[in-house]
């Protein structure tokens, strides 16, 4: 398994990223979502709480140029399911699950973002906790090597995830022009006790590992698998 902090430190621009897994003690479902930005418009954002989830919001509304693709609800909760994504497909998944569609079926109407030449992948995750049982899934919708005529759809399901282990998925492999999409399966990462015993420690260490110039906001949530109660931390560069 890889070291999540090392992955982040060695990549100046993974874009947006989702990590989902299980704490080392096996008691908590763990998720983290971060956004980064290179343009002034992308960097002019913060995470704010909305219901049981969060929403992106302009830090300085007077400087917002184009809200499309950057203002959305990254996290929403539907009963015992927590949805985490990098775009407004959060709402698509929420509505689909509410109609008894599967996670994969819910995303059939969506594809990568229309921001050529990058064609940023849509990355999504859903965590399901019920009666002391926990499973999760991750999805990536991306262009075929930058060709917008073809959408590649991948879903990865993790049943009974092991303690101390998670999966990490980001929009980009690295910085570049155009930005190269993430490739392969979500990366298996270690979630050791010194990282997941405390949500404050977890949030601080992930935030510290992100590139100082490009990081914008971070969301971390620990959910107790036994009863579904949770703790949340939000860190915004803009204060």
C-alpha positions in Angstrom: 0.0 0.0 0.0 1.1 3.5 -0.7 1.6 6.4 1.7 -1.2 9.0 1.1 0.8 11.9 2.4 3.8 11.0 0.2 1.6 10.8 -2.9 0.2 14.3 -2.2 3.6 15.8 -1.4 5.1 14.5 -4.6 2.3 15.8 -6.8 2.0 19.6 -7.1 -1.4 19.4 -8.9 -3.6 16.2 -8.5 -6.6 18.6 -9.0 -9.4 17.3 -6.9 -9.1 14.1 -4.8 -11.2 11.6 -2.9 -10.0 9.2 -0.3 -12.3 6.6 1.3 -11.3 3.8 3.7 -11.4 2.4 7.2 -9.6 3.5 10.3 -6.8 1.4 11.7 -9.0 0.4 14.7 -11.8 -0.7 12.3 -14.4 1.4 14.0 -14.7 4.3 11.6 -15.4 4.9 8.0 -13.0 7.6 6.8 -13.3 10.0 3.9 -11.4 13.1 2.7 -12.1 15.4 -0.2 -9.9 18.2 -1.4 -9.9 20.8 -4.1 -7.0 22.7 -5.7 -6.8 25.6 -8.1 -4.5 27.3 -10.5 -6.7 30.1 -11.7 -7.9 33.0 -9.6 -11.5 31.9 -10.1 -10.7 28.4 -8.9 -8.8 29.6 -5.9 -11.6 32.0 -4.8 -13.5 29.3 -3.0 -14.3 27.8 0.4 -16.2 24.9 1.7 -19.3 25.7 3.8 -21.6 23.3 5.7 -25.0 22.6 4.1 -27.3 20.3 6.0 -25.3 17.0 6.6 -23.0 17.8 3.7 -21.0 20.7 2.3 -21.1 23.1 -0.6 -18.4 25.2 -2.4 -18.9 28.9 -2.2 -17.1 32.0 -3.5 -14.9 33.5 -0.9 -15.2 36.9 -2.5 -18.4 37.0 -4.6 -17.3 40.1 -6.4 -14.3 38.2 -7.9 -16.3 35.2 -9.1 -16.1 35.0 -12.9 -17.7 31.7 -13.9 -19.5 29.6 -11.3 -20.0 26.6 -13.7 -18.0 23.5 -12.7 -16.7 25.1 -9.5 -19.8 25.8 -7.4 -21.5 22.6 -6.3 -22.3 20.3 -3.4 -19.3 17.9 -3.0 -20.9 16.0 -0.1 -24.6 15.0 0.5 -26.1 12.4 2.8 -29.1 10.2 1.9 -30.1 8.1 4.9 -27.2 5.7 5.6 -25.3 6.7 2.4 -22.7 9.5 2.2 -22.0 10.7 -1.3 -18.7 12.5 -2.2 -17.9 13.9 -5.6 -16.0 16.6 -7.5 -19.0 18.1 -9.2 -22.7 18.5 -9.5 -23.0 14.8 -10.2 -23.5 14.6 -6.4 -27.0 15.6 -7.0 -27.4 13.1 -9.9 -26.2 10.3 -7.6 -28.5 11.5 -4.7 -31.5 11.6 -7.0 -30.7 8.2 -8.5 -30.2 6.4 -5.2 -33.4 8.0 -4.0 -35.2 6.3 -6.9 -33.6 3.0 -6.0 -31.1 3.1 -8.8 -27.6 1.8 -8.2 -24.5 4.1 -7.8 -23.4 3.0 -11.3 -26.8 3.4 -12.9 -27.2 6.9 -11.4 -24.1 8.1 -13.2 -25.1 6.8 -16.6 -26.5 10.2 -17.6 -23.2 12.0 -16.9 -19.7 12.1 -18.4 -16.5 14.0 -17.9 -16.5 17.8 -17.6 -16.8 19.9 -20.8 -13.6 21.8 -20.1 -11.5 20.9 -23.2 -8.7 20.3 -23.7 -8.5 18.9 -20.1 -11.9 17.1 -20.1 -11.6 16.8 -16.3 -12.8 13.4 -15.1 -15.8 13.2 -12.8 -14.8 11.3 -9.7 -17.4 10.1 -7.2 -17.7 7.9 -4.1 -20.5 6.6 -2.0 -20.2 5.1 1.5 -22.9 2.8 2.9 -23.2 2.1 6.6 -26.0 -0.1 7.9 -26.4 -2.2 11.0 -22.7 -2.2 11.8 -21.7 -3.1 8.2 -19.7 -0.9 5.9 -18.9 -0.8 2.2 -18.1 1.8 -0.4 -17.6 2.4 -4.1 -15.7 4.8 -6.3 -16.3 5.9 -9.9 -14.4 7.8 -12.5 -15.9 9.0 -15.8 -13.1 10.2 -18.2 -12.4 10.9 -21.8 -10.5 8.3 -23.8 -7.0 9.7 -23.8 -8.3 13.3 -24.2 -10.8 12.4 -27.0 -14.2 13.9 -26.1 -16.0 11.5 -28.5 -15.5 8.6 -26.1 -16.4 8.4 -22.4 -14.8 5.6 -20.3 -16.8 4.6 -17.2 -15.2 2.7 -14.3 -16.7 1.7 -11.0 -14.8 0.0 -8.2 -16.7 -1.6 -5.3 -15.2 -2.4 -1.9 -17.1 -4.8 0.4 -16.1 -5.2 4.0 -13.0 -2.9 3.7 -10.1 -3.8 5.8 -9.0 -1.7 8.8 -6.1 0.6 8.1 -6.6 0.6 4.4 -8.2 3.1 1.9 -8.4 4.0 -1.8 -7.4 7.3 -3.3 -8.7 8.8 -6.6 -7.8 12.2 -8.1 -8.8 13.9 -11.3 -5.3 14.3 -12.6 -2.1 12.2 -12.6 0.0 15.3 -12.3 0.4 18.9 -13.5 0.6 19.4 -17.2 -0.9 21.1 -20.3 -3.4 19.6 -21.0 -3.8 18.0 -17.6 -3.4 14.2 -17.8 -6.4 12.3 -16.4 -5.9 9.8 -13.5 -5.2 6.3 -14.8 -5.7 2.8 -13.4 -7.5 1.6 -10.3 -7.9 3.9 -7.3 -4.6 3.8 -5.4 -4.5 1.6 -2.3 -3.2 3.7 0.6 -2.3 3.0 4.2 -4.5 4.5 7.0 -2.3 3.8 10.1 -3.4 4.4 13.7 -1.3 7.6 13.9 -3.3 9.1 11.0 -6.8 7.8 11.8 -7.0 7.8 15.6 -7.8 11.5 15.6 -9.8 13.4 12.9 -7.9 16.6 13.8 -4.6 14.9 13.2 -5.8 13.3 10.0 -7.1 16.6 8.6 -4.0 18.5 9.6 -1.6 16.0 8.0 -3.5 15.7 4.7 -3.7 19.5 4.5 0.0 19.9 5.2 0.8 17.4 2.4 -1.1 19.3 -0.3 0.9 21.8 -2.4 0.9 25.1 -0.6 0.4 27.2 -3.7 -2.5 25.2 -5.2 -4.5 23.9 -2.3 -7.9 25.5 -1.7 -10.1 23.5 0.7 -10.3 20.2 2.5 -13.2 18.2 4.0 -12.6 15.2 6.3 -15.3 13.0 7.9 -15.1 10.1 10.3 -18.3 8.0 10.6 -18.8 5.5 13.4 -19.7 2.2 11.8 -21.5 1.0 14.9 -24.2 3.8 14.9 -23.6 6.1 12.0 -22.7 9.2 14.1 -19.9 11.3 12.6 -17.4 14.0 13.0 -16.4 16.5 10.3 -13.5 18.9 9.8 -13.2 21.6 7.1 -10.1 23.6 6.3 -10.1 26.5 3.9 -7.1 28.4 2.7 -9.2 31.5 2.4 -10.1 32.7 5.9 
